[in-house]
Amino acid sequence: LSSYLSDQKNPEYGTVGGRSTTDKIFALSIDEILSYLPTTSSRATTATDYCLARLHSIQGFNGVWWWLRSPGSWSHKAAGVYADTLPNGTIDYDGATVDHSYNGVRPAMWIDAEDYVWLKELEMEFWG
């Protein structure tokens, strides 16, 4: 499903968000994180073997800092979620500069619940 995405100001620093977009796959905002993943444990991550093999800088850590679409403390930064230095799942309102290539991504999308039910029924017919 397509989603209209508007970016609000960073609630800690007041940094203005980017322009609104319509996308099917997107990064969550700070507001969405607080609404849909309200606890640090619900935001906690563990790095996959694929990730660890490619990101030598995080070897020894069990999680990966991941991007949010909200701005960080300055316009050249984006907020994220800690997975290694602070308790795993803590929101990083300050953020990281957007040229950091070693941070993770947790893509999000909306699905139609009716489609999901239909797919589960099809799966049950196929697999018995």
N, C-alpha and C positions, 0 to 999 in steps of 0.2 A: 504494500500500500504506500502511496505517496504521502508524505508528511510535510506540513508547513512548519518550518523551523525558524523561530526568531531567537536571537541571542540577547539576553538582558545583560545589564552591567554586572561586573564582578561584585558580589555583595560585600566583600572585605575591602577592596581597593577602589571601587567605583569606576573601573576601567570599562569603557564603552565596548559592547560586543560588535561583531561583524554584521554584514547585511543579512537580511532574511533570505532563506532559500526554500525550495521544495525538493526533497530527496526521498529515496526509498531506503537507503542505508546511511547511517549517520553515527556520529559520536554523541553521547549523552551530554547534557549541560549540567552545571552545578545544581540548578533547580530540579532537574529530572532525577539526578542522583539522590538528592535529599528526599524526594518524593517516593521513588521506586526502590531505592536501596538505602534505607534510612540508617542502617547501622554499619559500623566498620567491618563487622564480620560478613555482612551481606555484600560488601564491596571487595573483600579480600581476594587475592588471586594467587595462583601458583604458576610459575613458568613451565611451559611445555618443554619436552626434550628438544624439539625443533628450535624453539626460541633460545634455549641455553646453548645449543650448538653454534648459533650464529651471533650471539651477543656475549662475547668473552668478558665484557666489562661487568657483567652481573653474575659471573661464576661464583658460587658460594652463597648467593642469595636464593631465597626460595620463592620470590615473587618479582614482578616487574611493574614499575611505575607506568601508568597508562593515561593516555590523553583524554581530556574532555574538550568539548567544542567551545566552552566559555573562555573568555580572555583571562589572562593572568594579571599580575600587578602592573604590567605595561603592555602596550599594544603589540609588541613583538614577542609576547609570551602567551602561552595557553595553559589553563589550569589542568590539573591531573589528579590522580589518586596514587598515594604512596603504597608501596608494597615491600619496601626493604628498610628504609632508614627510620621511619616513624612506625607506629603500629600499622600493620598491613590493613589497608582500607581507609586510611585517613585522607581527607581531601586536602590537596595542595593548592590553596587559593593563590599563592604567589606564582606558581607554575614554572615552566621551563621555556627557554627560547625555542621557537618553532623549528630551528635547524637541527635539533637533537634527533638523530636517527636511531638511537638505541632504546627509545621508549616504546611501550606496547600500545596496542589498539584493541579495544573491545567494542566491535561494531554492534549497533542496535538497529532494529527495524520493527515496525508494527505489522502484525498479521491479522487477517480476518478470522475470528474464532469459528465462523461457520465453515470456512475452508479447512481449518484444522480438524474439525469434527469429521468432515467428509474424507479427508486423507486417512484419519485413523480407521474409519469404517472400511475404506478400500484396503488398507493394510490388513485388517482382520479377515476380509474375504480372501485375500491373496494367501496369507500365511495360515489361515484356519484358526 
